[in-house]
C-alpha cells in the first residue's frame, strides 16, 4: 500500500557542468554518425506506352489524334494516364493520372458533350485540366509532366512544379 504522506519532490536542478558535458557528448555522437544521404534524385522519366505496350511516338500520336483528344496510356509505373492534345493538336505539356481521387476508380474517357471526364463509380466529374468540376472527389487528378526523349518518344515524369490549376 503506498504511503499517503509521501509527496513527489520537485526535480533537483542539474548542475551546469554536467549539463554542458552531456550536450558535448550528444554533439560528438551526432558528428560520429554517418551523414544522411542527400535527397534521392527524382525518378527518371518513363516512356509512355499504348495498350499493347508499344512506346508512344510524339509524331505518331499527334498525327492520329484530333485537337482536344484524350487517350488512355500506361504512364508512370504503368499507371493509367490520360495524354491530351491541345486546341492545335499538339501534345499538352501535362498528363493526368486517370485514378479518381475519391476512391481510386478509373475515370471514364473524355465526354465531348459534357466537356468532362466522369468517374463511373460515384459520379465525380473532372475538367480537362483534371480539376474537380463536381464531387465527391476531394482533389484534382494527379499531374505528370510530358516530355519527348531523343528518339521522339513521349516520356512522363513526376510533376514537381507548382500546380497551375485553380482551387488546388
N, C-alpha and C positions, 0 to 999 in steps of 0.2 A: 504494500500500500504506500503511495507516495506521501511524502511529508508535506502537509498543507502549509506549514510555516515557512518552507523553503521558497525563496523567490529567485527569479532569474537575475543574475548580476549583469550589469552592462559590460560589454566587451572592453577590455583594457586597451587604451591606445597603444599602437605599435611604436616602438622607438624608431626614430628616423634612420639610424644607421642600418638596421635590419631591413627596413622597407626599401632603402636605397639599394642594398645588396641584392634583394630579391628582384628588383627591377633590372639591375645589371645582368643578373643571371638569365632572366627571361629574354633580354635583348640578345645576349650571346647565344642562347639556344636558338632563337629565331634566325640569327645570322648563319648558324651552322647548318640549318635545313637547306636542302636543295631549293633553288629558286623555282617558283611556279612557272611553267612554260607560258610563253606569250599566247594570247588567244589564238585558237586554231584558225588557219586560213579558211575563208569561205569555201564551200564545196565547189568543185569545178563545174562549169556549165555542162548540161546534158543535152544530147541531140534528141529532139522531139521525133517520135515515130508514129506512123499511122496504125490502123487497127491490125495490120498484118506484121507489124514490127519493122517496117521499112523506114529508114531515115527520111525525113521530110526536107525536100529542097525548097528554098525560098522561091525560086523562079517557077518551079512546077506548081507549088501551092498557089501563088498569086495568079498564074495563068488559068488554073482550074476552079477558082472561086470568084464569085461576083463581088463588087463592092458591098460592104456591110455584112458579109458572110461570117459565120461562126462554125467551127468544126471541132469535134472532139478528137484529141490526140493523146498519146501517152507522154506525160511530161516528167517532171522531177520525181525520181524514184518510181516511175511507172504510173504515177497518179493520173487519173483522168483530168485533162486540162483542155480548156477552150482556147483555140487560136482564133484571132479575129482579124478581119480585114477592114480597113477604114473606108471612108467615102470614096477615095480614089482607087480603091482596090489593093493598095499597098498593105502589107502586114503591119498590124499595130505593134508598138514597142512594148506592149504588155500582154500577158495571157492571164486567164482566170482558172484557178483550181475549181473544178466542177463539183465540189463537195459542199452541199448545203451546210451553212453554219448553225442550223437548228439542231438536227440530229444526224447529219452526215450522209443523207441520201444523195444520189447522183441527180443533179439538176437536169431538167429537160433541155432539148435543143432550143435555139433562139426562135421565138414565135414572132414573125414579122407583123402579124395583126395586132397583138397586144404590146409589141415592142418590149418584150420581157423574156428572161429565162425563168421558167417556172419549175419549182420543186414538186414532183408528183406526190410526195408523201404527205405534206401538210399545207401545201399551197403558198409557200414563201415565193415571192417574186423579186427578181433582181434586174436592175437596169443594165444597159450594155456595158457599163464600166464595172459591173459587179456590185455596185452599192445596192442596199436593200430598198426596194420600192414598196414592199408590203411584207409584214412578218407572218409567222412568228420568228423568223430568223433574226438573231440579235446583232449580227455583224455582217459586213460585206464579204463577198467571196475573196479568198486569198489571191494575191497578185504574184506573178512570176515575170521576170524580166526576159524579153525576147531579144535575141541577137542572131548573128549569122557568123558561122565559122569560115575558115579558109577555103573549105570545099563548097561553100554556098548552102550548107545545111542549116536549118533552123535549130538554134540552141536555146535552152531555157536555163535560168539560174534564179536563185532565191532573190526575192525583192528586198533590197536593203535601203532604198531611198525612202523619203517621206511619202506617205500615201497621199495621192493627189485628189482623192475623192472627197466629196462633202460629207460632213457629219460622221466621220470615222472615229 
